[in-house]
Amino acid sequence: MSEINSELKIQIRNKIDKFNEIFEYNEEEEFYIVSRKWLDTFYEFCNKVQVNKADIPPINEDIAYEFRNVIKWADDNLNVQMNETLEKKKHYSFADSETWNLLKNHCKVKHELKRFGRMISGKKRINTQLLRIRFIPISYGQTKFIEGYQLIPPYWSYEELEKQVEQLLRQSLDYYLPDSDFIRLYFLDHKLTYKQINDILKTKNKDKIQKLKQGRVGQDLTHESVLIVDIREQIKNQFYLEDEQKDDQAIEWDLCDTSLKGFGVYFDPEYKVSCLLKCYETVKAIRVHIIKNNKKYLEQLILQAYQGITSPIHYDIQQIQFYEEDLITPQPHRYHNVHIGAQVHSILFDNKLTVEKLLQDSHFALDKIHIEAVSTSYAYSIKPNQLCLTIPAQYQINIRTLFLFEQDVPLENRVVVNILISTIEDEGYQQFKTFTVKQLVVNKTLNQKQLYLNLAQAIHNMNEEEFTQKQPFKIYMKTNQKFNSKCTYCKKDICNNCLVSFEDKNLTLVQNQETNIYMVYEQYVHQQVKHQSSLIPIKYKLQDQFDFSIQTRPFIILKLDQSLIFPNMIDYPIQQDKYILQAVIEEIDQGRYNTLCKVNDKWYRFGETISETQQIQDKKAYKLVYTLQ
């Protein structure tokens, strides 16, 4: 690399002056714009004996700026706009590729302004300014329209513009788009207000909306022109500004043939989406639904799978769910340790045991007890009608008789608060280290001194190992509790936690609002009471998890989540009430799947006939498809 000196100055000046004077180029040849002010500064540096390159300002810093496009172009040149009212020779000059690369090798570049020569109407022209276009993407079913700006080269043809926008959308949108032909381009009068544009789009006023014709962008569009990008919607296969197509043509299907071919031939059957579409292809009720509801995109996918395609479609990388699916998540039966008073009982939690039944078996008076689920840092009250299996296995369940001061609180004034037994972990920010959590029923109108006395009485009456502390404690109420933006004590947004003083001062608590009260000791010796919960390897019946009898849909797709139970421990019926099993997506192992479909009373596993019904029920089901008889 040569040094920055007077020789370099002469070399670059001669190249730029000669190039701008003769200005000969071939069409499509690239050129670069260089700031005149920057060149003058650069020439001054070349005259110096010693030059620190860090002192030279970046190229084109003064004549251009980064433009905020609606969607950023891959080519950074199209994300930079030149300042308005610039004049050639006075504010900028042109440089060929060789000269530009020479400048880049010696100086930093702020904005690279690459332009192309074009022969327009028999004359050589270079468009220095990119068009600043009002850019509005729309799609089928849209009711609100967002307007932004996009820089577009005026020398592009409309074919090139469509190609570039399609490429941009494929890179920017987070769902699958075809290789081409999924947009339509229109333009509107640039003098329209946003409200007028909005009204035109809502009413689809085709007298105002003009479709782009052949030619160059600069022929029809100017600064502030309105470009409408109509993106084809996937499921309906429909553009916003085109009339909806009615296609009642049925699909010809050979059931046995498709069961032996389809996705088993053209796609790896281990992919979940391919397996799901295989079910759609085979199950008659779903095929009829596709045709009846004109689900064009889905129909296209299935036809491609049946007939074969020339270019691959990567179904496996898409999270596609075409139809409503019911998620079935069996909760594992387990033995759960329940603390009833001072004793621990191991109780079987099955899919029928409710909290209310649990309380009845414990012979407690329901109006005088409190039941809570507790982890190491959180506690919540449990409702009597709640199924015991819905209580997380890692939570300890405590059932106790209310203390006398709790029973004395009128029902309309009762507030349940979380008591977090803690020490101060960080003095500066008053971060608390919590050892255990309990819940307490208090009067919402109690004062601060009564709160201290209630906590002291509760601790004295809890005959558990971790509550044998005889040290003094302080009470803090925390800022930013769950769903609360203000401190529950001082009502301020930020208070760095409030110390509750021991005095006769009102303390108003809100019902149905989570309130954490930190009971803080200087030192705390915590003896963890070990909580155990053990799963039981039993068989589960699908009909206990999903009520078929109340369903009326032509087909049902059930997704089974067996992650919480032992593997292959759920039985699913071949026939239940009015529904018959027609297809199964089985999970072979982690990440690998296969499809079993019923055709003419025979089951097929991608060409392999399975004669025994029992073999179907032995599969680890991931999804099940039932149809109405």
Disulfide bonds with the S-S distance in Angstrom:
none
